[in-house]
Amino acid sequence: MASASLQFFAFILALSGVFGDIAATLLPNWKVNADVGSNIITAITQMQGLWMDCTWYSTGMFSCTLKYSILSLPVYIQAARSTMVLSCILSAFGICITTVGMKCTRLGGDTDSKNNACFAGGICFILAGIFGLVPTCWYTREIISNFLDQTIPESSKHEPGGAVYTGFISAGFLLIAGVIFCSSCFKRQQGAWIYPPKQHHFPSTEQESNAGYSLKDYV
């Protein structure tokens, strides 16, 4: 019962990680303009994402432009696009697989099959967390290095946006969920190896037949 509740808790974490991963991939605020120097008096908020750049004016107007050219983008943005999409796909596969392998569901067949499904789903979550954590770290490093660069004007400096923090949290949820699913299946298999099922030895039919001939019958 404790293992089933722990798997359910991991499933909730993974589901939150999936939604956060998709939101972080689609949100346009991976980096926002920094309010430093003379830029603080401007009434414009500029945001840049993986797929579009948006501008929010003080009048309430909101305009976005899509990034159609892939080759003109920096390397870290291209890598972030591919890895975040892979993270979303792997986490979605993990949700489907663990739904079959969880103890609280009636899918997946016998216990061994359900344990294997949970282990495979946990591996998908771990890989999805890694694929989601790498681009966010790389993107944050580029933002910080540009911010600390003295040759870049203050009007062109940016800070990490909400999508980066969402990506960090989602990757953490996916990693924790994957570790929980894998460890729960590993503990069960390890217990089966340490304490193998007892084998009951029944007397053979030949011994039973020999025992039927008693010496008292010849007296």
C-alpha positions as CSV (number, residue, x, y, z in Angstrom):
1,M,0.0,0.0,0.0
2,A,2.9,2.4,0.8
3,S,4.5,1.6,-2.5
4,A,1.3,2.3,-4.4
5,S,0.8,5.6,-2.7
6,L,4.4,6.5,-3.4
7,Q,3.9,5.7,-7.1
8,F,0.8,7.8,-7.1
9,F,2.7,10.7,-5.6
10,A,5.5,10.3,-8.3
11,F,2.8,10.2,-11.0
12,I,1.4,13.5,-9.8
13,L,4.9,15.0,-9.8
14,A,5.5,13.6,-13.3
15,L,2.2,15.0,-14.6
16,S,3.1,18.4,-13.2
17,G,6.5,18.2,-14.8
18,V,4.9,17.3,-18.2
19,F,2.6,20.3,-18.1
20,G,5.4,22.6,-16.9
21,D,7.7,21.3,-19.6
22,I,5.2,22.0,-22.3
23,A,4.5,25.5,-20.9
24,A,8.2,26.3,-20.7
25,T,8.7,25.2,-24.3
26,L,5.9,27.4,-25.6
27,L,6.2,30.5,-23.4
28,P,7.9,33.5,-25.0
29,N,9.6,34.8,-21.9
30,W,12.8,32.8,-21.7
31,K,14.6,36.1,-21.3
32,V,13.3,39.6,-20.7
33,N,14.9,43.0,-20.9
34,A,16.8,44.0,-17.8
35,D,15.8,47.2,-16.0
36,V,19.3,48.7,-15.6
37,G,20.6,52.2,-16.3
38,S,18.6,54.4,-18.5
39,N,16.5,51.4,-19.7
40,I,14.4,51.6,-16.5
41,I,12.5,54.6,-17.8
42,T,11.2,52.8,-20.9
43,A,7.6,51.7,-21.0
44,I,8.3,48.6,-23.1
45,T,8.9,45.0,-22.0
46,Q,10.7,42.9,-24.5
47,M,10.6,39.1,-24.2
48,Q,12.4,36.5,-26.2
49,G,11.5,32.8,-26.4
50,L,12.4,29.7,-28.3
51,W,9.8,30.3,-31.0
52,M,8.9,33.9,-30.9
53,D,9.9,37.4,-29.7
54,C,7.2,39.5,-28.0
55,T,6.9,43.2,-27.0
56,W,4.5,44.5,-24.4
57,Y,3.8,48.2,-24.5
58,S,2.6,50.3,-21.6
59,T,-0.6,51.0,-23.4
60,G,-1.6,47.3,-23.1
61,M,-0.8,46.4,-26.7
62,F,1.0,43.1,-27.2
63,S,2.8,42.1,-30.4
64,C,4.8,38.9,-31.3
65,T,7.0,37.9,-34.2
66,L,7.8,34.3,-35.0
67,K,11.3,33.1,-35.5
68,Y,11.0,31.6,-39.0
69,S,14.7,31.2,-39.8
70,I,16.3,28.4,-37.9
71,L,19.9,28.7,-39.2
72,S,20.1,32.4,-38.2
73,L,19.4,31.5,-34.5
74,P,22.3,31.1,-32.0
75,V,23.4,27.5,-31.3
76,Y,22.0,27.5,-27.7
77,I,18.5,28.4,-29.0
78,Q,18.6,25.6,-31.6
79,A,19.8,23.1,-29.0
80,A,17.1,24.3,-26.6
81,R,14.4,23.8,-29.2
82,S,15.4,20.2,-30.0
83,T,16.0,19.1,-26.4
84,M,12.9,20.7,-25.0
85,V,10.8,19.0,-27.7
86,L,12.5,15.7,-26.9
87,S,11.8,16.2,-23.2
88,C,8.1,16.8,-23.9
89,I,7.9,13.6,-26.0
90,L,9.8,11.4,-23.5
91,S,7.7,12.7,-20.6
92,A,4.5,12.0,-22.5
93,F,5.7,8.5,-23.2
94,G,6.5,8.1,-19.5
95,I,3.0,9.1,-18.5
96,C,1.5,6.5,-20.8
97,I,3.8,3.7,-19.7
98,T,3.6,4.3,-16.0
99,T,-0.2,4.5,-16.2
100,V,-0.1,0.9,-17.3
101,G,2.5,-0.2,-14.7
102,M,1.2,1.5,-11.6
103,K,-0.2,-0.7,-8.8
104,C,-3.3,1.3,-8.4
105,T,-4.4,0.5,-12.0
106,R,-5.7,-2.7,-13.4
107,L,-3.7,-2.6,-16.6
108,G,-0.4,-4.2,-17.6
109,G,-1.0,-7.9,-16.7
110,D,0.9,-9.6,-13.9
111,T,3.2,-8.1,-11.3
112,D,6.4,-8.6,-13.2
113,S,5.0,-6.9,-16.3
114,K,3.8,-3.9,-14.3
115,N,7.2,-3.6,-12.6
116,N,9.0,-3.6,-15.9
117,A,6.5,-0.9,-17.2
118,C,7.1,1.3,-14.2
119,F,10.9,0.9,-14.6
120,A,10.7,1.9,-18.3
121,G,8.5,4.9,-17.4
122,G,10.9,6.0,-14.8
123,I,13.8,5.9,-17.3
124,C,11.7,8.0,-19.6
125,F,11.1,10.5,-16.9
126,I,14.8,10.7,-16.0
127,L,15.8,11.2,-19.6
128,A,13.1,13.9,-20.0
129,G,14.4,15.7,-16.9
130,I,17.9,15.6,-18.2
131,F,16.8,16.9,-21.6
132,G,14.9,19.7,-19.9
133,L,17.6,20.6,-17.5
134,V,20.4,20.9,-20.1
135,P,18.9,23.7,-22.2
136,T,17.7,25.8,-19.3
137,C,21.2,25.7,-17.7
138,W,22.8,26.6,-21.0
139,Y,20.3,29.3,-21.8
140,T,20.8,30.8,-18.3
141,R,24.6,30.7,-18.7
142,E,24.3,32.7,-21.9
143,I,22.1,35.3,-20.3
144,I,24.4,35.8,-17.4
145,S,27.5,35.9,-19.5
146,N,25.9,38.6,-21.8
147,F,24.7,40.5,-18.7
148,L,28.2,40.6,-17.2
149,D,29.8,41.5,-20.5
150,Q,30.9,45.2,-20.3
151,T,31.0,45.6,-24.1
152,I,27.3,45.0,-24.5
153,P,25.2,48.1,-24.0
154,E,22.8,48.2,-21.1
155,S,19.7,48.5,-23.4
156,S,20.6,45.1,-24.9
157,K,21.0,43.2,-21.6
158,H,18.5,40.6,-20.5
159,E,17.5,38.6,-17.4
160,P,16.1,35.0,-17.1
161,G,12.3,35.0,-17.6
162,G,9.6,32.9,-16.1
163,A,9.9,30.2,-18.7
164,V,13.5,29.4,-17.5
165,Y,12.3,28.9,-13.9
166,T,9.4,26.8,-15.1
167,G,11.8,24.6,-17.0
168,F,14.0,24.2,-14.0
169,I,11.1,23.2,-11.7
170,S,9.6,20.9,-14.3
171,A,12.9,19.1,-14.9
172,G,13.3,18.6,-11.1
173,F,9.8,17.1,-10.9
174,L,10.5,14.7,-13.7
175,L,13.8,13.6,-12.2
176,I,12.3,13.0,-8.8
177,A,9.4,11.0,-10.3
178,G,11.7,8.9,-12.4
179,V,14.0,8.1,-9.5
180,I,10.9,7.1,-7.4
181,F,9.5,4.8,-10.1
182,C,12.9,3.1,-10.7
183,S,13.8,2.7,-7.1
184,S,10.4,1.2,-6.2
185,C,10.7,-1.5,-8.9
186,F,14.4,-2.2,-8.0
187,K,13.6,-2.7,-4.3
188,R,10.9,-5.2,-5.2
189,Q,13.2,-7.2,-7.5
190,Q,16.1,-7.1,-5.0
191,G,13.8,-8.5,-2.3
192,A,12.9,-11.3,-4.6
193,W,16.5,-12.1,-5.2
194,I,17.5,-12.1,-1.5
195,Y,14.5,-14.0,-0.3
196,P,13.6,-16.5,-3.0
197,P,10.3,-18.4,-2.7
198,K,10.5,-21.6,-0.7
199,Q,10.4,-24.8,-2.7
200,H,8.2,-27.5,-1.3
201,H,9.7,-31.0,-1.8
202,F,7.1,-33.7,-2.1
203,P,8.1,-37.4,-1.8
204,S,8.4,-39.1,-5.1
205,T,5.9,-41.7,-6.2
206,E,8.5,-44.3,-6.1
207,Q,9.1,-43.8,-2.4
208,E,5.4,-43.9,-1.8
209,S,5.1,-47.2,-3.6
210,N,8.0,-48.7,-1.6
211,A,6.5,-47.4,1.7
212,G,3.3,-49.3,0.8
213,Y,5.0,-52.7,1.2
214,S,5.3,-53.1,5.0
215,L,7.1,-56.0,6.6
216,K,4.1,-56.8,8.7
217,D,2.3,-58.2,5.7
218,Y,4.8,-61.0,5.5
219,V,4.6,-62.1,9.1
